[in-house]
Amino acid sequence: STPNAYFITICSKKRKNLFWSDVGAIIDRPKNIPLTQYGKTVDFYIKAIPSHYPAISVDQFVVMPNHIHLIIHVSDNSSKHKNNQSTDIKGNTNESMRIIAKRCGRLSYIVSEYKRYITKYAIKHNITFAWQDRFHDRIIRNQEEYISKINYIENNIFNWKDDDLY
């Protein structure tokens, strides 16, 4: 099982291609992605996320020409709570839903901070850039879905021309 795992997609505004130096390049191996200096910064800050947020790990990611995909784990020691109560008809709070909301709030904050760092870099280096206002996230519910998302990320560069975000 993969508790607390999320598949995240963050796109540049209007899907502007800024992260690859040659969007039309045929990529033979993932390590040969032709990142621009800005793309290298995007890559660097993704790798830095766990050092800024110890409860977060980035299991897999890819920088595409105009978006990024990440699998993020949010650890939460309180998920090992003893009280396993559920919501009753009177509307009492479900403890497990409160824990999930706390993790999702933390995730939203981290993505917002990540986007802010990249935007500050763009401003400092006179790069015209903006993120789309929101990001896409999906809770990874089981090991099969986790493996599917890992494979999707690993193969995304090979399927760029068929990508919905192309």
DSSP file with accessible surface (Angstrom, degrees, kcal/mol):
  #  RESIDUE AA STRUCTURE BP1 BP2  ACC     N-H-->O    O-->H-N    N-H-->O    O-->H-N    TCO  KAPPA ALPHA  PHI   PSI    X-CA   Y-CA   Z-CA
    1    1 A S              0   0  120      0, 0.0   141,-0.1     0, 0.0   140,-0.1   0.000 360.0 360.0 360.0 157.0    0.0    0.0    0.0
    2    2 A T    >   -     0   0    8    138,-0.1     3,-1.2   139,-0.1   138,-0.2  -0.576 360.0-172.0-128.2  67.8    1.1    3.6   -0.5
    3    3 A P  T 3  S+     0   0   81      0, 0.0    71,-0.1     0, 0.0   138,-0.1  -0.312  70.5  14.6 -63.2 143.9   -0.6    5.7    2.1
    4    4 A N  T 3  S+     0   0   24      1,-0.2    70,-2.3    69,-0.1     2,-0.4   0.706  89.8 141.0  69.0  23.9   -0.3    9.5    1.8
    5    5 A A  E <   -A   73   0A   0     -3,-1.2   135,-2.8   135,-0.5     2,-0.4  -0.812  28.0-172.7-100.5 140.4    0.9    9.4   -1.8
    6    6 A Y  E     -AB  72 139A   2     66,-2.5    66,-2.5    -2,-0.4     2,-0.6  -0.989  21.6-141.9-134.3 139.9   -0.2   12.0   -4.3
    7    7 A F  E     -AB  71 138A  10    131,-2.9   131,-1.7    -2,-0.4     2,-0.4  -0.901  29.7-169.2 -99.4 121.1    0.2   12.4   -8.1
    8    8 A I  E     -AB  70 137A   0     62,-3.2    62,-2.3    -2,-0.6     2,-0.4  -0.923  15.5-172.7-117.6 139.2    0.7   16.1   -8.9
    9    9 A T  E     -AB  69 136A  15    127,-2.6   127,-2.7    -2,-0.4     2,-0.4  -0.999   4.7-176.5-128.8 128.7    0.7   17.9  -12.2
   10   10 A I  E     -A   68   0A   3     58,-2.1    58,-2.3    -2,-0.4     2,-0.3  -0.996   9.9-163.1-125.5 126.9    1.7   21.6  -12.3
   11   11 A C  E     -A   67   0A  11    123,-0.4   121,-2.8    -2,-0.4    56,-0.3  -0.816  21.1-115.6-111.9 150.3    1.5   23.5  -15.7
   12   12 A S  B >   -D  131   0B   1     54,-2.9     3,-2.2    -2,-0.3   119,-0.3  -0.453  54.1 -82.5 -73.2 153.6    2.9   26.7  -16.9
   13   13 A K  G >  S+     0   0   96    117,-3.4     3,-1.5     1,-0.3   117,-0.2  -0.372 115.9   1.1 -61.4 134.0    0.3   29.4  -17.7
   14   14 A K  G 3  S-     0   0  187      1,-0.3    -1,-0.3    -3,-0.1    -2,-0.1   0.722 121.0 -83.6  57.2  21.3   -1.1   28.9  -21.2
   15   15 A R  G <   -     0   0  113     -3,-2.2     2,-0.3     1,-0.2    -1,-0.3   0.842  68.1-175.1  53.0  41.9    1.2   25.8  -21.4
   16   16 A K    <   -     0   0   99     -3,-1.5     2,-0.9   114,-0.2    -1,-0.2  -0.504  26.0-124.9 -70.8 127.9    4.1   27.9  -22.5
   17   17 A N        +     0   0   75     -2,-0.3    49,-0.2     1,-0.2    -1,-0.1  -0.651  59.2 132.4 -79.2 105.9    7.1   25.8  -23.3
   18   18 A L        +     0   0   34     47,-1.8    21,-0.4    -2,-0.9    20,-0.2   0.484  54.6  67.2-126.6 -12.5    9.9   27.1  -21.1
   19   19 A F  S    S+     0   0    0     46,-2.3    17,-1.8    -3,-0.2     2,-0.4   0.705  92.3  57.0 -93.8 -22.0   11.5   24.0  -19.5
   20   20 A W  B     -E   35   0C   9     45,-0.4     3,-0.3    15,-0.3    15,-0.3  -0.910  64.1-150.3-109.9 142.1   13.1   22.2  -22.5
   21   21 A S  S    S+     0   0   83     13,-4.5     2,-0.3    -2,-0.4    14,-0.1   0.779  96.2  29.0 -79.8 -24.5   15.6   23.8  -24.8
   22   22 A D    >   +     0   0   87     12,-0.6     3,-1.6     1,-0.1    -1,-0.3  -0.774  65.0 179.3-138.3  90.4   14.5   21.7  -27.8
   23   23 A V  T 3  S+     0   0   32     -2,-0.3    -1,-0.1    -3,-0.3    -2,-0.1   0.816  83.9  53.8 -63.7 -28.1   10.8   20.7  -27.5
   24   24 A G  T 3  S+     0   0   42      2,-0.1    -1,-0.3   137,-0.0   137,-0.0   0.477  82.1 122.7 -86.4   0.3   11.0   18.8  -30.8
   25   25 A A    <   -     0   0   29     -3,-1.6     2,-0.6     1,-0.1    -3,-0.0  -0.282  65.0-125.6 -65.2 144.6   14.0   16.7  -29.8
   26   26 A I        -     0   0  150      2,-0.0     2,-0.5     0, 0.0    -1,-0.1  -0.833  27.7-144.3 -88.4 122.3   13.6   12.9  -29.9
   27   27 A I        +     0   0   18     -2,-0.6     6,-0.1   130,-0.3     4,-0.0  -0.772  22.9 179.5 -95.2 123.4   14.6   11.7  -26.5
   28   28 A D  S    S+     0   0  114     -2,-0.5    -1,-0.2     1,-0.3   130,-0.0   0.836  73.4  13.5 -87.9 -38.4   16.5    8.4  -26.3
   29   29 A R  S >  S-     0   0  128      1,-0.1     3,-2.5   128,-0.0    -1,-0.3  -0.995  74.5-119.1-140.3 144.6   16.9    8.3  -22.5
   30   30 A P  G >  S+     0   0   71      0, 0.0     3,-1.4     0, 0.0    -1,-0.1   0.828 111.7  61.6 -53.8 -32.9   15.3   10.3  -19.7
   31   31 A K  G 3  S+     0   0  174      1,-0.3    -4,-0.0     3,-0.0     0, 0.0   0.623  94.5  65.8 -72.8  -7.3   18.7   11.6  -18.5
   32   32 A N  G <   +     0   0   71     -3,-2.5    -1,-0.3     2,-0.1    -4,-0.1   0.194  65.2 140.5 -96.4  15.2   19.0   13.3  -21.9
   33   33 A I    <   -     0   0   34     -3,-1.4     2,-1.9     1,-0.1    31,-0.0  -0.435  56.2-130.6 -59.2 124.8   16.1   15.7  -21.4
   34   34 A P        -     0   0   29      0, 0.0   -13,-4.5     0, 0.0   -12,-0.6  -0.504  35.0-173.7 -81.3  76.5   17.3   19.0  -23.0
   35   35 A L  B     -E   20   0C  32     -2,-1.9   -15,-0.3   -15,-0.3   -16,-0.1  -0.472  18.4-133.9 -73.7 141.2   16.5   21.3  -20.1
   36   36 A T     >  -     0   0   35    -17,-1.8     4,-2.7    -2,-0.2     5,-0.2  -0.297  37.5 -96.8 -74.8 173.4   16.8   25.1  -20.3
   37   37 A Q  H  > S+     0   0  120      1,-0.2     4,-1.7     2,-0.2     5,-0.1   0.913 131.7  50.0 -59.7 -38.0   18.5   26.9  -17.5
   38   38 A Y  H  > S+     0   0    9    -20,-0.2     4,-2.3     2,-0.2    -1,-0.2   0.911 108.8  51.2 -66.5 -41.4   15.0   27.6  -16.2
   39   39 A G  H  > S+     0   0    0    -21,-0.4     4,-2.5     1,-0.2    -2,-0.2   0.882 107.3  53.7 -61.6 -37.6   14.1   23.9  -16.6
   40   40 A K  H  X S+     0   0  111     -4,-2.7     4,-2.8     2,-0.2    -1,-0.2   0.871 107.9  50.6 -65.4 -34.2   17.2   23.0  -14.6
   41   41 A T  H  X S+     0   0   10     -4,-1.7     4,-2.6     2,-0.2     5,-0.2   0.921 109.2  50.2 -68.2 -43.5   16.0   25.4  -11.8
   42   42 A V  H  X S+     0   0    0     -4,-2.3     4,-1.7     2,-0.2    -2,-0.2   0.938 113.6  46.7 -57.3 -46.2   12.6   23.7  -11.8
   43   43 A D  H  X S+     0   0   33     -4,-2.5     4,-2.2     2,-0.2    -2,-0.2   0.933 111.1  51.6 -61.3 -47.5   14.4   20.4  -11.5
   44   44 A F  H  X S+     0   0  125     -4,-2.8     4,-1.3     1,-0.2    -2,-0.2   0.921 109.8  48.5 -58.7 -46.0   16.7   21.6   -8.8
   45   45 A Y  H  X S+     0   0   63     -4,-2.6     4,-0.7     1,-0.2    -1,-0.2   0.827 107.9  54.7 -70.6 -28.7   13.8   22.9   -6.6
   46   46 A I  H >< S+     0   0    0     -4,-1.7     3,-1.2    -5,-0.2    -1,-0.2   0.953 109.2  48.1 -64.0 -46.6   11.8   19.7   -7.0
   47   47 A K  H 3< S+     0   0  133     -4,-2.2     4,-0.3     1,-0.2    -2,-0.2   0.783 109.7  54.9 -63.5 -25.1   14.9   17.8   -5.7
   48   48 A A  H >X S+     0   0   13     -4,-1.3     4,-1.2    -5,-0.2     3,-0.8   0.615  80.7  92.1 -84.1 -13.2   15.2   20.3   -2.8
   49   49 A I  H XX S+     0   0    9     -3,-1.2     4,-2.0    -4,-0.7     3,-1.0   0.916  84.0  50.7 -51.5 -50.0   11.6   19.9   -1.5
   50   50 A P  H 34 S+     0   0   46      0, 0.0    -1,-0.2     0, 0.0     6,-0.2   0.832 105.9  56.2 -62.1 -27.8   12.4   17.1    1.0
   51   51 A S  H <4 S+     0   0   95     -3,-0.8    -2,-0.2    -4,-0.3    -3,-0.1   0.790 113.7  40.2 -74.4 -22.8   15.2   19.2    2.5
   52   52 A H  H << S+     0   0   99     -4,-1.2    -1,-0.2    -3,-1.0    -3,-0.1   0.720 125.9  35.4 -91.3 -25.2   12.8   22.0    3.2
   53   53 A Y    ><  -     0   0   46     -4,-2.0     3,-2.4    -5,-0.2    -1,-0.3  -0.827  66.5-170.5-132.7  91.6    9.9   19.8    4.3
   54   54 A P  T 3  S+     0   0  123      0, 0.0    -1,-0.1     0, 0.0    -3,-0.0   0.752  85.8  59.9 -58.7 -23.7   11.2   16.7    6.3
   55   55 A A  T 3  S+     0   0   30     19,-0.1    20,-3.3    20,-0.0     2,-0.4   0.437  97.5  78.5 -83.9   3.3    7.7   15.1    6.2
   56   56 A I  E <   -C   74   0A   6     -3,-2.4     2,-0.4    -6,-0.2    18,-0.2  -0.901  54.3-177.1-116.5 139.0    7.7   15.1    2.4
   57   57 A S  E     -C   73   0A  47     16,-2.0    16,-2.7    -2,-0.4     2,-0.7  -0.984  20.1-143.8-128.8 145.1    9.4   12.8   -0.1
   58   58 A V  E     -C   72   0A  30     -2,-0.4    14,-0.2    14,-0.2     3,-0.1  -0.935  18.7-179.0-104.7 107.2    9.4   13.1   -3.8
   59   59 A D  E     -     0   0A  49     12,-2.2     2,-0.3    -2,-0.7    -1,-0.1   0.837  65.7  -8.2 -77.3 -36.5    9.3    9.5   -5.1
   60   60 A Q  E     +C   71   0A  51     11,-0.9    11,-2.6     2,-0.0     2,-0.3  -0.976  65.9 166.2-158.2 148.5    9.4   10.3   -8.8
   61   61 A F  E     -C   70   0A  49     -2,-0.3     2,-0.3     9,-0.2     9,-0.2  -0.986  14.7-160.1-159.7 163.6    9.1   13.3  -11.1
   62   62 A V  E     -C   69   0A  12      7,-2.0     7,-2.0    -2,-0.3     2,-0.6  -0.984  15.6-140.5-147.0 140.7    9.6   14.5  -14.6
   63   63 A V  E     -C   68   0A   4     -2,-0.3     5,-0.2     5,-0.2    -2,-0.0  -0.927  26.5-173.3-100.3 115.9   10.1   18.0  -16.0
   64   64 A M        -     0   0    0      3,-2.8   -45,-0.1    -2,-0.6     3,-0.1  -0.489  42.6 -90.7 -99.3 174.4    8.2   18.3  -19.3
   65   65 A P  S    S+     0   0    0      0, 0.0   -46,-2.3     0, 0.0   -47,-1.8   0.862 120.1   7.1 -58.0 -34.5    8.4   21.3  -21.7
   66   66 A N  S    S+     0   0    2    -49,-0.2   -54,-2.9   -48,-0.2     2,-0.3   0.258 129.9  29.4-134.8  12.3    5.4   23.1  -20.1
   67   67 A H  E     -A   11   0A   0    -56,-0.3    -3,-2.8    -3,-0.1     2,-0.3  -0.975  60.7-134.9-160.3 168.1    4.5   21.1  -17.0
   68   68 A I  E     -AC  10  63A   0    -58,-2.3   -58,-2.1    -2,-0.3     2,-0.4  -0.961   8.0-155.1-130.0 149.8    5.8   18.8  -14.3
   69   69 A H  E     +AC   9  62A   5     -7,-2.0    -7,-2.0    -2,-0.3     2,-0.3  -0.979  19.3 174.7-119.6 139.5    4.6   15.6  -12.8
   70   70 A L  E     -AC   8  61A   5    -62,-2.3   -62,-3.2    -2,-0.4     2,-0.5  -0.991  28.0-147.3-140.4 149.8    5.5   14.5   -9.3
   71   71 A I  E     -AC   7  60A   0    -11,-2.6   -12,-2.2    -2,-0.3   -11,-0.9  -0.991  29.6-173.4-112.5 120.3    4.7   11.7   -6.9
   72   72 A I  E     -AC   6  58A   2    -66,-2.5   -66,-2.5    -2,-0.5     2,-0.5  -0.941  15.9-154.1-118.7 135.8    4.8   13.1   -3.4
   73   73 A H  E     -AC   5  57A  43    -16,-2.7   -16,-2.0    -2,-0.4     2,-0.6  -0.930   5.9-161.8-104.0 132.4    4.5   11.2   -0.1
   74   74 A V  E     - C   0  56A   0    -70,-2.3     2,-0.2    -2,-0.5   -18,-0.2  -0.960  12.1-152.8-113.2 110.4    3.3   13.2    2.9
   75   75 A S        -     0   0   58    -20,-3.3     2,-0.3    -2,-0.6     3,-0.1  -0.590  14.5-178.8 -83.8 148.7    4.1   11.4    6.2
   76   76 A D    >   -     0   0   15     -2,-0.2     3,-2.1     1,-0.1     4,-0.2  -0.830  18.7-163.7-150.0 105.0    2.0   12.0    9.2
   77   77 A N  G >  S+     0   0  140     -2,-0.3     3,-1.4     1,-0.3    -1,-0.1   0.790  90.8  66.0 -60.9 -26.6    2.8   10.3   12.5
   78   78 A S  G >  S+     0   0   49      1,-0.3     3,-0.6     2,-0.1    -1,-0.3   0.591  77.2  84.4 -74.4  -6.1   -0.7   11.1   13.7
   79   79 A S  G <  S+     0   0   47     -3,-2.1     2,-0.3     1,-0.3    -1,-0.3   0.696  77.5  70.5 -68.5 -12.4   -2.1    8.7   11.1
   80   80 A K  G <  S+     0   0  179     -3,-1.4    -1,-0.3    -4,-0.2    -2,-0.1  -0.187  77.0 156.6 -92.4  41.3   -1.5    6.0   13.6
   81   81 A H    <   -     0   0   57     -3,-0.6    -3,-0.0    -2,-0.3    -2,-0.0  -0.339  43.6-143.3 -71.3 151.4   -4.3    7.3   15.7
   82   82 A K  S    S+     0   0  209      1,-0.1     2,-0.7    -2,-0.0    -1,-0.1   0.804  80.9  80.3 -83.4 -33.4   -6.0    5.0   18.2
   83   83 A N        +     0   0   86      1,-0.1    -2,-0.1     2,-0.0    -1,-0.1  -0.657  52.4 177.5 -82.4 113.4   -9.5    6.4   17.8
   84   84 A N        +     0   0  135     -2,-0.7    -1,-0.1    11,-0.1     2,-0.0  -0.181  23.8 152.0-108.7  41.6  -11.0    4.9   14.6
   85   85 A Q        -     0   0   75      8,-0.1    11,-0.5     1,-0.1    10,-0.4  -0.320  31.0-146.9 -74.6 154.9  -14.4    6.5   14.9
   86   86 A S        -     0   0   86      8,-0.1     2,-0.2     9,-0.1     6,-0.1  -0.738  32.0 -80.9-114.9 168.8  -16.5    7.2   11.8
   87   87 A T        -     0   0   76     -2,-0.2     2,-0.2     4,-0.1     6,-0.1  -0.467  46.7-157.2 -69.2 133.6  -19.0   10.0   11.1
   88   88 A D    >   -     0   0   68      4,-0.2     3,-2.1    -2,-0.2     4,-0.1  -0.552  35.0 -93.4-104.6 176.2  -22.4    9.4   12.6
   89   89 A I  T 3  S+     0   0  178      1,-0.3    -1,-0.1    -2,-0.2    -2,-0.0   0.817 120.8  65.1 -60.2 -28.4  -25.7   10.9   11.5
   90   90 A K  T 3  S-     0   0  187      1,-0.1    -1,-0.3     0, 0.0    -3,-0.0   0.563 117.5-108.9 -75.2  -5.7  -25.4   13.8   14.0
   91   91 A G    <   +     0   0   53     -3,-2.1    -2,-0.1     1,-0.2     3,-0.1   0.711  53.4 169.9  90.8  20.2  -22.3   15.1   12.0
   92   92 A N        -     0   0   79     -4,-0.1    -4,-0.2     1,-0.1    -1,-0.2  -0.346  45.2 -94.6 -61.8 148.8  -19.5   14.3   14.4
   93   93 A T        -     0   0   81     -6,-0.1     2,-0.7     1,-0.1    -1,-0.1  -0.407  29.8-130.5 -70.2 135.8  -16.1   14.7   12.8
   94   94 A N     >  -     0   0   29      1,-0.2     4,-2.0    -2,-0.1     3,-0.3  -0.765  12.9-149.3 -86.5 117.6  -14.5   11.7   11.2
   95   95 A E  H  > S+     0   0   45     -2,-0.7     4,-2.1   -10,-0.4     5,-0.2   0.894  94.8  52.2 -58.0 -42.1  -10.9   11.6   12.6
   96   96 A S  H  > S+     0   0   42    -11,-0.5     4,-2.3     1,-0.2    -1,-0.2   0.891 108.8  50.5 -66.6 -34.9   -9.5    9.9    9.4
   97   97 A M  H  > S+     0   0  108     -3,-0.3     4,-2.6     2,-0.2    -1,-0.2   0.884 108.4  53.0 -68.2 -35.2  -11.0   12.6    7.2
   98   98 A R  H  X S+     0   0  122     -4,-2.0     4,-2.1     2,-0.2    -2,-0.2   0.911 109.1  49.3 -64.9 -39.5   -9.5   15.3    9.4
   99   99 A I  H  X S+     0   0    8     -4,-2.1     4,-2.4     2,-0.2    -2,-0.2   0.935 111.1  49.2 -65.6 -44.2   -6.1   13.7    9.0
  100  100 A I  H  X S+     0   0   50     -4,-2.3     4,-2.8     1,-0.2     5,-0.2   0.935 110.6  50.7 -61.8 -43.9   -6.5   13.5    5.2
  101  101 A A  H  X S+     0   0   62     -4,-2.6     4,-2.6     1,-0.2    -1,-0.2   0.908 108.6  52.3 -61.2 -38.7   -7.5   17.2    5.1
  102  102 A K  H  X S+     0   0  118     -4,-2.1     4,-2.1     2,-0.2    -1,-0.2   0.932 111.6  46.0 -63.4 -44.5   -4.5   18.1    7.2
  103  103 A R  H  X S+     0   0   22     -4,-2.4     4,-2.6     2,-0.2    -2,-0.2   0.920 112.8  49.9 -63.6 -44.3   -2.2   16.3    4.7
  104  104 A C  H  X S+     0   0   39     -4,-2.8     4,-2.7     2,-0.2    -2,-0.2   0.903 110.0  51.1 -63.3 -38.8   -3.9   17.8    1.7
  105  105 A G  H  X S+     0   0   43     -4,-2.6     4,-2.2    -5,-0.2    -1,-0.2   0.914 110.7  48.5 -63.2 -41.0   -3.6   21.3    3.2
  106  106 A R  H  X S+     0   0   65     -4,-2.1     4,-2.4     2,-0.2    -2,-0.2   0.918 111.2  50.6 -64.1 -42.3    0.1   20.7    3.8
  107  107 A L  H  X S+     0   0    0     -4,-2.6     4,-2.6     2,-0.2     5,-0.2   0.935 109.4  50.2 -61.5 -45.5    0.4   19.5    0.2
  108  108 A S  H  X S+     0   0   54     -4,-2.7     4,-2.5     1,-0.2    -1,-0.2   0.910 110.6  50.3 -60.7 -42.0   -1.3   22.6   -1.1
  109  109 A Y  H  X S+     0   0  127     -4,-2.2     4,-2.6     2,-0.2    -1,-0.2   0.929 110.6  49.1 -62.0 -45.0    1.0   24.8    0.9
  110  110 A I  H  X S+     0   0    2     -4,-2.4     4,-2.6     2,-0.2    -2,-0.2   0.925 111.7  48.0 -64.1 -44.0    4.1   23.0   -0.4
  111  111 A V  H  X S+     0   0    4     -4,-2.6     4,-2.8     2,-0.2     5,-0.2   0.931 112.0  50.5 -63.3 -42.0    3.0   23.2   -4.0
  112  112 A S  H  X S+     0   0   61     -4,-2.5     4,-2.1    -5,-0.2    -2,-0.2   0.919 111.9  47.2 -61.6 -42.8    2.2   26.9   -3.5
  113  113 A E  H  X S+     0   0   30     -4,-2.6     4,-2.4     2,-0.2    -1,-0.2   0.908 110.9  51.8 -65.7 -40.7    5.7   27.5   -2.0
  114  114 A Y  H  X S+     0   0   10     -4,-2.6     4,-2.1     1,-0.2     5,-0.2   0.953 110.9  47.3 -59.6 -48.7    7.3   25.6   -4.8
  115  115 A K  H  X S+     0   0   24     -4,-2.8     4,-2.4     1,-0.2    -1,-0.2   0.882 110.2  54.1 -61.2 -37.1    5.5   27.7   -7.4
  116  116 A R  H  X S+     0   0  103     -4,-2.1     4,-2.7    -5,-0.2    -1,-0.2   0.925 107.0  50.2 -64.6 -43.9    6.5   30.9   -5.5
  117  117 A Y  H  X S+     0   0   71     -4,-2.4     4,-2.1     1,-0.2    -1,-0.2   0.928 112.5  46.8 -60.4 -44.7   10.2   30.0   -5.5
  118  118 A I  H  X S+     0   0    0     -4,-2.1     4,-2.3     2,-0.2    -1,-0.2   0.912 111.9  50.6 -66.0 -40.5   10.2   29.3   -9.2
  119  119 A T  H  X S+     0   0   43     -4,-2.4     4,-2.6     2,-0.2    -2,-0.2   0.917 108.9  51.7 -63.9 -41.6    8.3   32.6   -9.9
  120  120 A K  H  X S+     0   0  116     -4,-2.7     4,-2.6     1,-0.2    -1,-0.2   0.906 108.9  51.2 -61.4 -40.4   10.8   34.5   -7.8
  121  121 A Y  H  X S+     0   0   41     -4,-2.1     4,-1.8    -5,-0.2    -1,-0.2   0.924 109.6  50.2 -60.7 -44.8   13.6   33.0   -9.9
  122  122 A A  H  <>S+     0   0    1     -4,-2.3     5,-3.1     2,-0.2    -2,-0.2   0.928 111.7  47.3 -60.9 -45.3   11.9   34.0  -13.1
  123  123 A I  H ><5S+     0   0  119     -4,-2.6     3,-1.6     1,-0.2    -2,-0.2   0.941 110.9  51.6 -62.0 -46.2   11.4   37.6  -11.9
  124  124 A K  H 3<5S+     0   0  169     -4,-2.6    -1,-0.2     1,-0.3    -2,-0.2   0.839 116.5  40.5 -60.1 -33.2   15.0   37.8  -10.8
  125  125 A H  T 3<5S-     0   0   87     -4,-1.8    -1,-0.3    -5,-0.2    -2,-0.2   0.161 113.3-114.4-105.0  18.0   16.2   36.6  -14.2
  126  126 A N  T < 5 +     0   0  152     -3,-1.6     2,-0.5     1,-0.2    -3,-0.2   0.853  61.1 154.7  53.6  41.8   13.7   38.6  -16.3
  127  127 A I      < -     0   0   48     -5,-3.1     2,-0.8    -6,-0.2    -1,-0.2  -0.884  45.9-130.7-100.0 125.5   12.0   35.5  -17.5
  128  128 A T        +     0   0  115     -2,-0.5     2,-0.3    -5,-0.0    -5,-0.0  -0.685  54.6 138.8 -75.6 111.9    8.4   36.0  -18.6
  129  129 A F        +     0   0   28     -2,-0.8     2,-0.3   -10,-0.1    -2,-0.1  -0.992  26.9 170.8-157.3 146.6    6.7   33.2  -16.8
  130  130 A A        -     0   0   41     -2,-0.3  -117,-3.4  -117,-0.2     2,-0.2  -0.975  25.7-128.8-152.8 150.7    3.6   32.3  -14.8
  131  131 A W  B     -D   12   0B  16     -2,-0.3  -119,-0.3  -119,-0.3     2,-0.1  -0.651  38.3 -96.1 -88.7 156.7    2.1   29.1  -13.5
  132  132 A Q        -     0   0   67   -121,-2.8  -119,-0.1    -2,-0.2    -1,-0.1  -0.434  43.1-112.2 -62.6 150.6   -1.5   28.1  -14.0
  133  133 A D  S    S+     0   0  139     -2,-0.1     2,-0.2    -3,-0.1    -1,-0.1   0.861  93.8  31.8 -59.3 -37.9   -3.4   29.2  -10.9
  134  134 A R        -     0   0  210   -123,-0.0  -123,-0.4     0, 0.0     2,-0.3  -0.564  69.7-141.5-113.0 177.5   -4.2   25.7   -9.8
  135  135 A F        -     0   0   44     -2,-0.2     2,-0.5  -125,-0.1  -125,-0.2  -0.933  20.2-116.7-135.2 159.9   -2.6   22.3   -9.9
  136  136 A H  E     +B    9   0A 107   -127,-2.7  -127,-2.6    -2,-0.3     2,-0.4  -0.851  34.4 176.0 -98.2 132.2   -3.9   18.8  -10.4
  137  137 A D  E     -B    8   0A  65     -2,-0.5     2,-0.4  -129,-0.2  -129,-0.2  -0.986  10.0-173.7-135.6 147.8   -3.6   16.3   -7.6
  138  138 A R  E     -B    7   0A  96   -131,-1.7  -131,-2.9    -2,-0.4     2,-0.3  -0.991  26.7-124.1-139.3 131.2   -4.8   12.8   -7.2
  139  139 A I  E     -B    6   0A  53     -2,-0.4     2,-0.7  -133,-0.2  -133,-0.2  -0.586  25.0-133.2 -71.1 129.8   -4.6   10.6   -4.2
  140  140 A I        -     0   0    3   -135,-2.8  -135,-0.5    -2,-0.3  -138,-0.1  -0.804  23.7-171.1 -87.1 116.3   -2.8    7.3   -5.1
  141  141 A R        +     0   0  155     -2,-0.7     2,-0.3     1,-0.1    -1,-0.1   0.669  54.3   2.5 -90.1 -21.0   -5.1    4.7   -3.5
  142  142 A N  S  > S-     0   0   73   -141,-0.1     4,-2.3     1,-0.1     5,-0.1  -0.961  76.6 -91.7-158.4 174.5   -3.1    1.5   -3.9
  143  143 A Q  H  > S+     0   0   85     -2,-0.3     4,-2.7     1,-0.2     5,-0.2   0.872 120.0  55.3 -62.7 -39.1    0.1   -0.1   -5.0
  144  144 A E  H  > S+     0   0  160      1,-0.2     4,-2.2     2,-0.2    -1,-0.2   0.929 110.8  44.5 -61.6 -44.8   -1.2   -0.8   -8.5
  145  145 A E  H  > S+     0   0   26      2,-0.2     4,-2.4     1,-0.2    -1,-0.2   0.893 111.3  54.9 -66.9 -37.6   -2.1    2.8   -9.1
  146  146 A Y  H  X S+     0   0   39     -4,-2.3     4,-2.4     2,-0.2    -2,-0.2   0.947 110.0  45.4 -59.6 -48.9    1.3    3.9   -7.6
  147  147 A I  H  X S+     0   0   82     -4,-2.7     4,-2.6     1,-0.2     5,-0.2   0.909 111.1  54.1 -62.9 -40.1    3.1    1.7  -10.1
  148  148 A S  H  X S+     0   0   68     -4,-2.2     4,-2.3    -5,-0.2    -1,-0.2   0.916 110.0  46.2 -60.4 -42.5    0.9    3.0  -12.9
  149  149 A K  H  X S+     0   0   45     -4,-2.4     4,-2.5     2,-0.2    -2,-0.2   0.885 110.7  52.7 -70.4 -37.5    1.8    6.6  -12.0
  150  150 A I  H  X S+     0   0   25     -4,-2.4     4,-2.7     2,-0.2    -2,-0.2   0.952 111.9  46.3 -59.7 -48.1    5.5    5.8  -11.8
  151  151 A N  H  X S+     0   0   73     -4,-2.6     4,-2.0     1,-0.2    -2,-0.2   0.894 110.3  53.6 -62.7 -39.7    5.4    4.2  -15.2
  152  152 A Y  H  X S+     0   0   93     -4,-2.3     4,-1.1    -5,-0.2    -1,-0.2   0.944 111.6  44.9 -59.8 -47.2    3.4    7.2  -16.6
  153  153 A I  H >X S+     0   0    2     -4,-2.5     3,-0.6     1,-0.2     4,-0.5   0.934 112.8  50.6 -63.6 -46.0    6.1    9.6  -15.3
  154  154 A E  H 3< S+     0   0   87     -4,-2.7    -1,-0.2     1,-0.2     3,-0.2   0.838 119.3  36.8 -62.3 -32.2    9.0    7.5  -16.6
  155  155 A N  H >X S+     0   0   73     -4,-2.0     4,-1.1    -5,-0.2     3,-0.6   0.486  88.6  96.1 -99.9  -2.8    7.4    7.2  -20.1
  156  156 A N  H X< S+     0   0    2     -4,-1.1     3,-0.5    -3,-0.6    -1,-0.2   0.870  82.2  53.5 -59.3 -39.2    6.0   10.7  -20.3
  157  157 A I  G >< S+     0   0    8     -4,-0.5     3,-1.0     1,-0.2  -130,-0.3   0.863 107.0  52.0 -65.9 -32.6    8.9   12.1  -22.2
  158  158 A F  G <4 S+     0   0   94     -3,-0.6    -1,-0.2     1,-0.2    -2,-0.2   0.743 114.2  43.6 -73.0 -23.5    8.7    9.4  -24.8
  159  159 A N  G XX S+     0   0   80     -4,-1.1     3,-1.4    -3,-0.5     4,-0.6   0.123  76.7 121.6-105.8  18.5    5.0   10.1  -25.4
  160  160 A W  G X4 S+     0   0    9     -3,-1.0     3,-1.5     1,-0.3    -1,-0.1   0.886  71.1  53.3 -54.0 -45.0    5.3   13.9  -25.4
  161  161 A K  G 34 S+     0   0  124      1,-0.3    -1,-0.3    -4,-0.2    -2,-0.1   0.753 114.1  43.4 -67.3 -19.7    3.9   14.4  -28.9
  162  162 A D  G <4 S+     0   0  138     -3,-1.4    -1,-0.3     3,-0.0    -2,-0.2   0.411  89.8 120.2-100.3   0.4    0.8   12.4  -27.9
  163  163 A D    X<  -     0   0   17     -3,-1.5     3,-1.7    -4,-0.6    -3,-0.0  -0.361  69.5-130.0 -68.8 142.7    0.5   14.2  -24.5
  164  164 A D  T 3  S+     0   0  148      1,-0.3    -1,-0.1    -2,-0.1    -4,-0.0   0.755 111.0  52.4 -60.5 -26.2   -2.7   16.1  -23.7
  165  165 A L  T 3         0   0   21     -5,-0.1    -1,-0.3   -98,-0.0    -2,-0.1   0.354 360.0 360.0 -94.5   6.5   -0.5   19.0  -22.6
  166  166 A Y    <         0   0  137     -3,-1.7    -5,-0.1    -6,-0.1    -6,-0.0  -0.392 360.0 360.0 -66.5 360.0    1.5   19.1  -25.9
